[in-house]
Amino acid sequence: MGELKDKAKGIANEAADNVKQAVGKATGNERLRAEGELQERKGEAQNLKGKVKGALGDKV
């Protein structure tokens, strides 16, 4: 169960990142674009955590 929760959080963060980066680029807002990149990394890490939990049987 934890695997799916982490993967879902990761996907949500990556989706939010895409919006932030696009808006930041379109408006020239460097801070918003950078926040989007940071959120993308967070999403990737959460997704990886979910994959590891799945491989190890939620023991992580």
Secondary structure, 3 states (H helix, E strand, C coil): CHHHHHHHHHHHHHHHHHHHHHHHHHHCCHHHHHHHHHHHHHHHHHHHHHHHHHHHCCCC
